[in-house]
């Protein structure tokens, strides 16, 4: 997770400044934190994967040069 964050963090900062973010972002982050705190590794992995797979396409579209 740290390596992924290090790679995408600069783009995320730009994205947060220029893209209207869905209200669910805060809810998704809360779900990730709750899953991690629960100690259920399988659930935490699933929630994190869902969050990344849902966010990555939007971020990729934003950083694509054709914009």
Secondary structure, 3 states (H helix, E strand, C coil): CHHHHHHHHHHHHHHHHHCCCCCHHHHHHHHHHHHHHHCCHHHHHHHHHHHHHHHHHHHHHHHCCCC
